[in-house]
Amino acid sequence: MTGKIAIIGAGPSGCFLAQALLKAEPGLQVDLIDRLPVPYGLVRYGVAADHQGTKAVTRQFARLFERQGAGYYGNVGIGSDVTLDALRSAYDAVVLAAGLSADRALAVPGGDLPGVFGAGRLTRALYEHPEAEALPDLGPHPLIVGNGNVAIDLLRLLAKSPDELEGSDLGQGPTDWLAGSGIEEITITGRSPAAAAKFDTVMIKELGKLSGVAIRVIGAGESDDPEAQKKLDALKALEGGAGPRRITFRFGLTPLAVDGPGRAEAVRFATTDGEERLPCTSVLTAIGFDTPGDLPRDALLTEESGGRLAEGLYATGWFRRGPRGTIPDNRADAKALAERILAELRPDPSRPGADILQGRDHTDYDGWCRIDSAETANPPPGRCRAKITTREEMLSLARQEDMQ
Ligand SMILES: Cc1cc2nc3c(=O)[nH]c(=O)nc-3n(C[C@H](O)[C@H](O)[C@H](O)COP(=O)(O)OP(=O)(O)OC[C@H]3O[C@@H](n4cnc5c(N)ncnc54)[C@H](O)[C@@H]3O)c2cc1C
């Protein structure tokens, strides 16, 4: 079968979908279009710098471009550089795999005070996303609101000593920032009881390897459910230790307000017994993600059924399901959607496909390989990569071959 399919977003969900489409129908032209010059979405800019094993999935994604013939068009924002309508006219099918990158707001009084930072904002800065804001001053006692794996990632990173980051790809600036952060205590709070917390047990066990931290777990409780009890046992096994940094786990706390006046100084919570106020020097929210608004997700998803939004328009991954699920979860989604797209595809050879992107300052897969090589050729001691941090430098490296 022939036909032209554009996938908006070269993160895990876009890559898994392209793989499934090309495996079933190698004659298709499948193009992944990303607003960044570099592919792989949150694998590069969300997955923790000290979880290089997780990032190895990119080797599998590379085969998509190297062996399966998918096209890569980086540095092209759909909704900003090219309209969604223009793309839909150029391709037989278009799939939104754009993820969700905006931090969900902490919707309580004071939730927007200075000193309140979203996990996405912080991880983008830590992992040197080209559009990241500066790394903020968290003060000696940040308080994390949220009990998912993203919250635990942040907690672990903030609690690590510099020598525990060996082998990671954390850049020099973020490494210096962490070393000089002056963090003495981190409180992590969840709304649900510990037994219902969203983090995975394996993430909790990993915290047991931290050196130089003293950990307290308050109110973990017990559970009749064996799986939940494993989580509670892992939490309780963390208790103790000694060192310059203290971590306190709290549960069953629903945020009511962030107290200022000028900057976050405490969070007030509703508890089963009434109210409690926990002082802090900054608040880090890890409570989910939303669309940044360049693609009209709410309007599109109202029509959704099984990933199809309108004729020739589909959605997958976090953009479709919301900010839930790990990288492998996106693969199951992709397989089902590929079958549906192929069943409905009506190729029209007169459609221009990627020709409408020519003339734009886009990167291609070879350009990404040049960026990748530059980042991994001579990493600093203790690091596996030194990321290129600006869009200009990425574009200049990507273009080098063309200029020779
Ligand atoms: C901080 C954090 C840590 C995580 N850690 C892990 C982990 O350790 N293990 C794990 O399994 N899962 C982890 N996850 C979950 C995992 O990252 C997601 O399941 C996965 O990335 C979702 O894939 P996606 O392709 O839907 O979205 P994304 O990975 O966000 O990819 C979307 C892509 O679309 C592009 N894009 C966005 N808008 C546009 C536009 N308008 N035009 C063109 N391109 C656009 C983006 O640049 C991006 O490349 C983590 C998530 C977060 C937030």
The ligand as a MOL file (V3000), in Angstrom:
LIG
                    3D

  0  0  0     0  0            999 V3000
M  V30 BEGIN CTAB
M  V30 COUNTS 53 58 0 0 0
M  V30 BEGIN ATOM
M  V30 1 C 9.4580 14.2160 33.8560 0
M  V30 2 C 9.0110 12.9170 33.2280 0
M  V30 3 C 9.7610 11.7620 33.4300 0
M  V30 4 C 9.3480 10.5390 32.8650 0
M  V30 5 N 10.1050 9.4310 33.0890 0
M  V30 6 C 9.7440 8.2480 32.5290 0
M  V30 7 C 10.5440 7.0800 32.7300 0
M  V30 8 O 11.5720 7.1140 33.4250 0
M  V30 9 N 10.1290 5.9140 32.1360 0
M  V30 10 C 8.9920 5.8480 31.3690 0
M  V30 11 O 8.6750 4.7690 30.8370 0
M  V30 12 N 8.2130 6.9500 31.1740 0
M  V30 13 C 8.5690 8.1340 31.7240 0
M  V30 14 N 7.7940 9.2450 31.5300 0
M  V30 15 C 6.5870 9.1260 30.6780 0
M  V30 16 C 6.9670 9.1690 29.1730 0
M  V30 17 O 7.8720 10.2280 28.9920 0
M  V30 18 C 5.6990 9.3170 28.3230 0
M  V30 19 O 4.9420 8.1040 28.4270 0
M  V30 20 C 6.0280 9.5480 26.8420 0
M  V30 21 O 7.0630 10.4830 26.6310 0
M  V30 22 C 4.7770 10.0470 26.0940 0
M  V30 23 O 5.1100 10.0790 24.7350 0
M  V30 24 P 4.4550 11.1070 23.7110 0
M  V30 25 O 5.1330 10.8080 22.4180 0
M  V30 26 O 2.9870 11.0340 23.7850 0
M  V30 27 O 4.8710 12.5870 24.2310 0
M  V30 28 P 6.2700 13.3430 24.2510 0
M  V30 29 O 7.3630 12.4730 24.7120 0
M  V30 30 O 6.0290 14.5890 25.0210 0
M  V30 31 O 6.5810 13.7230 22.7340 0
M  V30 32 C 5.8270 14.7090 22.0520 0
M  V30 33 C 6.6740 15.3420 20.9490 0
M  V30 34 O 5.8380 16.2300 20.2080 0
M  V30 35 C 6.5610 17.4180 19.9050 0
M  V30 36 N 5.5870 18.4960 19.7140 0
M  V30 37 C 4.8070 19.0650 20.6530 0
M  V30 38 N 4.0280 20.0120 20.0970 0
M  V30 39 C 4.3190 20.0270 18.7790 0
M  V30 40 C 3.8400 20.8130 17.6890 0
M  V30 41 N 2.8910 21.7480 17.8410 0
M  V30 42 N 4.3790 20.6000 16.4470 0
M  V30 43 C 5.3590 19.6470 16.2730 0
M  V30 44 N 5.8310 18.8880 17.2850 0
M  V30 45 C 5.3110 19.0640 18.5200 0
M  V30 46 C 7.4510 17.6040 21.1120 0
M  V30 47 O 8.5800 18.4300 20.8300 0
M  V30 48 C 7.8450 16.1650 21.4550 0
M  V30 49 O 9.0320 15.7850 20.8030 0
M  V30 50 C 8.1750 10.4890 32.0810 0
M  V30 51 C 7.4240 11.6520 31.8820 0
M  V30 52 C 7.8340 12.8480 32.4440 0
M  V30 53 C 7.0200 14.0990 32.2150 0
M  V30 END ATOM
M  V30 BEGIN BOND
M  V30 1 1 1 2
M  V30 2 1 2 3
M  V30 3 2 2 52
M  V30 4 2 3 4
M  V30 5 1 4 5
M  V30 6 1 4 50
M  V30 7 2 5 6
M  V30 8 1 6 7
M  V30 9 1 6 13
M  V30 10 2 7 8
M  V30 11 1 7 9
M  V30 12 1 9 10
M  V30 13 2 10 11
M  V30 14 1 10 12
M  V30 15 2 12 13
M  V30 16 1 13 14
M  V30 17 1 14 15
M  V30 18 1 14 50
M  V30 19 1 15 16
M  V30 20 1 16 17
M  V30 21 1 16 18
M  V30 22 1 18 19
M  V30 23 1 18 20
M  V30 24 1 20 21
M  V30 25 1 20 22
M  V30 26 1 22 23
M  V30 27 1 23 24
M  V30 28 2 24 25
M  V30 29 1 24 26
M  V30 30 1 24 27
M  V30 31 1 27 28
M  V30 32 2 28 29
M  V30 33 1 28 30
M  V30 34 1 28 31
M  V30 35 1 31 32
M  V30 36 1 32 33
M  V30 37 1 33 34
M  V30 38 1 33 48
M  V30 39 1 34 35
M  V30 40 1 35 36
M  V30 41 1 35 46
M  V30 42 1 36 37
M  V30 43 1 36 45
M  V30 44 2 37 38
M  V30 45 1 38 39
M  V30 46 1 39 40
M  V30 47 2 39 45
M  V30 48 1 40 41
M  V30 49 2 40 42
M  V30 50 1 42 43
M  V30 51 2 43 44
M  V30 52 1 44 45
M  V30 53 1 46 47
M  V30 54 1 46 48
M  V30 55 1 48 49
M  V30 56 2 50 51
M  V30 57 1 51 52
M  V30 58 1 52 53
M  V30 END BOND
M  V30 END CTAB
M  END
